[in-house]
Amino acid sequence: MIYWGSLILCIILTWMFDVLGYTKNKWIWYYLLLIWFICLSGFQYMVGSDTPQYMYMYQHDFNKLRFGDDMVGRRQPGWVLLSFCCRKITDNFMFFKFIQAIFVNVAIFFFFRRESKYVFMCITLYAITTYLIFNFNVLRQSFAVGFMLYYISFLKRDKYLLAALSLFGAFMFHNTALIGLILIVFKILKYNKRTIIILLAFSFMFVIFLSRLDMNSLMMNIINSGYLGDSLQEQTEMYAESEKFAAKEIGIGIGRMIQLLLTVLTVFYFTWKKRDLFLGGIGLLYLFMLVLNYSIPILFRIRQYFDMSFYLMFSYVIIDISSGLFKQIRHFVIALCLVLFSYYPVKEYFYKEPGVPYRYIDQYYPYHSIFNPNIDHNKINYYKSIK
């Protein structure tokens, strides 16, 4: 109920301030919502499939500062240093968790405020899709995502030194953050018909290439190449052998068709109508990762670096276009787009794979706080067994 209540509040605030245009107390509600998101994350107790493991590592692995080979793969230097410093203050994991909750939610909320005039719509999209995983699962990568958002803003404003430092900060927490280097290409590109044609042609060829690619063979060739390094290779092999994350045939159902259609329309709007190749390029990356994610599920971890940028793009599209082309039925169109966007992620939350005892949402539900520290040992042992 606590999740539904939070989501309903986000939708109400979106309708008041972004759709109807009210301004009174707008930023008071913005900060109250930020504080609520931080508290919901910081006061959690053993929520999420990864949290018990993070708690154990914090209490047992970071009493000494070590940067050996065993730390390089799954424990980047930034994560090790932050955990060690927090551990010096207290061995209570809640202290570290609050720092994580503050950093990631402040980074995301302030990114939306810097980059979009439809702040609450962006927050609502964040609440629907990635709030749970960033705050209760991929804690280490959430720091990298936060730094990536600062990198995107600084790069967009030509503040290259600050952008470089932000990308370095992201890499210190997760090596996949180097994907951010591609954004430099979109910063350099200038809008003209030739550039647009090349991008569209490349996108078309990429989709054709994906449709003919044997993902299992590709993944095994990458693993066997030796280019990944020992620690990253070991981690990739684990994902390749996992039923949940292994490569599989691409299946496009109605949920994915809706998701792809909304994404393509959003990218087209920003590249062709708004002539914004920087955000449009990020949208293309998001689209490519989305398609790859259907075949190789673990690639959602890379797509997450661009989720927030897509949310601010999508919020512009559904509100601006509805105000122009569908002015008479504007409210209906906005509500419809929000429902269509929500269909696939909500469906995934409640999907239960054959032979699996839990739905995806069950790792976050029911919510337990430090004030009510109840845990389901069977659930924890199950998620531990599939890691």
Summary of the structure (lengths in Angstrom):
residues: 387
radius of gyration: 20.9
end to end distance: 28.0
largest distance: 63.7
contacts: 1165
relative contact order: 0.11
helix: 75%
strand: 1%
